[in-house]
Amino acid sequence: MRDYAPLAEHPTLSVQDLRIAREGKMLLDVGQLTLDGPGPTIILGPNGAGKSLLLRCLHGLIAPDRGTVCQGGEFMSEQLRSSQAMVFQRPVLLRRSVAGNLDFVLRRRGLAWGVRKAACQALLVQGGLADKARQSARSLSGGEAQRLAILRALACEPTVLFLDEPTSALDPEATQEIEQMVLRASRQGVRVVMVTHDIGQARRLARDVVVMHGGRVVEQGPAAQVFAEPQSMMTRRFLSGGLMV
Ligand SMILES: Nc1ncnc2c1ncn2[C@@H]1O[C@H](COP(=O)(O)OP(=O)(O)OP(=O)(O)O)[C@@H](O)[C@H]1O
């Protein structure tokens, strides 16, 4: 059984003239950005660079002051938005069992009991949580909780999966498990767009990279190229661990 079946393989995401300003300060200013490779796309940059704002705009959680977001060549709509999923730094889980958290999402999709049961079991196995199905989601460890949050996102059969620093609070082993889930989703056709501070993680996961600084995209390209020959001074400084002020 396929774990989930995206509607389209790696749908293209693009933004045009995206701007957000608050109290006279430009927080996000992205003229043109297209994500059309297979991904995963990793958004890198220092604190306050605008990474989360860009991710939230792409997912429609924040309305920009101006500019547009398109998916698969269509302007963002509620229907397209509902085909996307997002995972945050701190897992958002319901006060239910582990299986109950997954069933909640599967039930919302209108799936029959037998289909839900099979899908839930497949997801639990995929996330290494089969033996914790009846346990309260609130009692999971940080790594397990984040795995469940990702499984919940995948239970929506998303076309696009946004992840905002999902491993920043996790140890290396838990991080590795999350990275495997992310790569697997990407291989199965989900467009993965992930924010991280961790350059090592970006090197492990990224097919392409977007580097941000001061609300702008300072560099974008294939990961191998950006890491080997960064074009922007900001990227070079960031990759070398220099302070970016
Ligand atoms: N709702 C808001 N109102 C005012 N300013 C905001 C708002 N949301 C974000 N900002 C500001 O926009 C800038 C970019 O924030 P953002 O969270 O996107 O940065 P980031 O690159 O994700 O940083 P970090 O890595 O620290 O999470 C920051 O200066 C932040 O304070």
PDBQT file of the ligand as one rigid body, heavy atoms in Angstrom, charges set to zero:
ROOT
HETATM    1  N1  LIG A 301       3.429  39.753  13.125  1.00  0.00    +0.000 N 
HETATM    2  C1  LIG A 301       4.561  40.452  13.107  1.00  0.00    +0.000 A 
HETATM    3  N2  LIG A 301       4.570  41.760  13.416  1.00  0.00    +0.000 NA
HETATM    4  C2  LIG A 301       5.706  42.459  13.403  1.00  0.00    +0.000 A 
HETATM    5  N3  LIG A 301       6.908  41.950  13.090  1.00  0.00    +0.000 NA
HETATM    6  C3  LIG A 301       6.959  40.643  12.777  1.00  0.00    +0.000 A 
HETATM    7  C4  LIG A 301       5.793  39.827  12.768  1.00  0.00    +0.000 A 
HETATM    8  N4  LIG A 301       6.157  38.573  12.418  1.00  0.00    +0.000 NA
HETATM    9  C5  LIG A 301       7.495  38.614  12.215  1.00  0.00    +0.000 A 
HETATM   10  N5  LIG A 301       7.958  39.853  12.441  1.00  0.00    +0.000 N 
HETATM   11  C6  LIG A 301       9.372  40.284  12.298  1.00  0.00    +0.000 C 
HETATM   12  O1  LIG A 301       9.780  39.930  10.987  1.00  0.00    +0.000 OA
HETATM   13  C7  LIG A 301      11.155  39.566  10.981  1.00  0.00    +0.000 C 
HETATM   14  C8  LIG A 301      11.309  38.206  10.332  1.00  0.00    +0.000 C 
HETATM   15  O2  LIG A 301      10.703  37.240  11.196  1.00  0.00    +0.000 OA
HETATM   16  P1  LIG A 301      10.765  35.683  10.883  1.00  0.00    +0.000 P 
HETATM   17  O3  LIG A 301      10.088  35.002  12.024  1.00  0.00    +0.000 OA
HETATM   18  O4  LIG A 301      10.264  35.415   9.533  1.00  0.00    +0.000 OA
HETATM   19  O5  LIG A 301      12.325  35.410  10.933  1.00  0.00    +0.000 OA
HETATM   20  P2  LIG A 301      13.089  34.032  10.795  1.00  0.00    +0.000 P 
HETATM   21  O6  LIG A 301      14.040  34.157   9.674  1.00  0.00    +0.000 OA
HETATM   22  O7  LIG A 301      12.126  32.907  10.734  1.00  0.00    +0.000 OA
HETATM   23  O8  LIG A 301      13.898  34.032  12.161  1.00  0.00    +0.000 OA
HETATM   24  P3  LIG A 301      14.160  32.874  13.240  1.00  0.00    +0.000 P 
HETATM   25  O9  LIG A 301      15.194  32.005  12.610  1.00  0.00    +0.000 OA
HETATM   26  O10 LIG A 301      14.666  33.605  14.429  1.00  0.00    +0.000 OA
HETATM   27  O11 LIG A 301      12.865  32.159  13.508  1.00  0.00    +0.000 OA
HETATM   28  C9  LIG A 301      11.614  39.610  12.421  1.00  0.00    +0.000 C 
HETATM   29  O12 LIG A 301      12.278  40.825  12.629  1.00  0.00    +0.000 OA
HETATM   30  C10 LIG A 301      10.316  39.568  13.219  1.00  0.00    +0.000 C 
HETATM   31  O13 LIG A 301      10.429  40.239  14.442  1.00  0.00    +0.000 OA
ENDROOT
TORSDOF 0
